[in-house]
Amino acid sequence: MSDQDERREARAIVRTYKDNEGNDKNVYQTIGTAWVSPHASTVTVQLETIPISKGWNGKIYINKPYEKDDKELTHDFNKQASKDVVLEDIDEKPIDLSTIPF
């Protein structure tokens, strides 16, 4: 097995919501990476962040990473966010930093 086969995503539930049909759904956030030792006797977890939301139940789920190209984008927001920015779309006007509230 290659190193990629042994690598996993460490994910946590950060909140729940109800879908259009009233079913409870979980929102997961990737919080780090986990590796399984060659003999599967040890799992090493490296956390990059820790969830601080009320929805976190204290559990970390270790999953095989998925290919982003394989994931179907179902929400319009995700479809729009995944589009590349074309340089022609960027306005040439300078940015007014005085409108930033800090």
N, C-alpha and C positions, 0 to 999 in steps of 0.2 A: 504494500500500500504506500502511496505517496503521502507527503506531508499535508497536501490539500485534502486528502480523504480523511485525515485524522483531525483536521481543524473544524471547530464548531463555533456557532455564535452563542454568546451568553445574552439572553433576553429576559426582560421583566415586564409584567403587566403594569402599565402606568395609569390606566383608567378604563372604565367600562362605559358602554353606551347602548342604547336600544336602536336596532335597525328599523327599517320601514315596516316590518311585520311584527315589531314588538319583542323580538328576541334579544337577549343580552349578548353583547359582543365585547371582546377584549381588544385593547390597543396595546401592542407590544413595542418596546424600545430596545434596540441593541445597546447593551451596556459594556460589552467586552468580548473577549475571545477565550475559547477553551481548547486544550489539546489533550488527546488521549495518548498515553505512553505506548511504545511499540508492543508491549505484552498486555495492554489494557488493564494494568494494575493500578495506574495512577491517572487522575484527571487534573490538569493544571489550569486554573482560571485566572486570567488577567483582566481586571475590571478597569475600564476607562472612566466610568462614572457610576454613581449610585442614585437610583430614583428617590426623589423626596416627596413624591405625590401621595395624597391620601389613599389613592387607589392601589398602591404597592402593597402586596401581601407578604413581603419578605422573601419570596421565592425567586430563584433564578432558574430559568429554563435553558437547557443546552440543546440547540438544534443544529442540524446541518445547514450551512448557508445555502440560500437559493440564488439562482442566477436572476439578476434584475430583468434581463430580456425575457425570461420565461413568465414573469409575473404580469398578469393582465391588469391594466390600469382601468379601473371601473368608475372612479369618481372624476368628474370634470376638472376639479382642482388638480388632481394628480396628473391628468393628461396634459393640462396646461403647464404645470411645473416641470414636466419632463422634456419640454421642447427646448431646443437649443436657441440661444440668442444670436440673431444675425446682426453683424455690425451695422448694416444699413438701418436697422430698427432703433439704434441708439441715437438719441437727440444730441445735437452738437452744442446746445445751449449750456452755459456753465450752471453748476448746481448752487443754489442759494442756501448756504449753511446757516444763515440767521433764522431760518424757520425750524431748525432742529431744537427741541425743547430742553437741551442740556448743554 
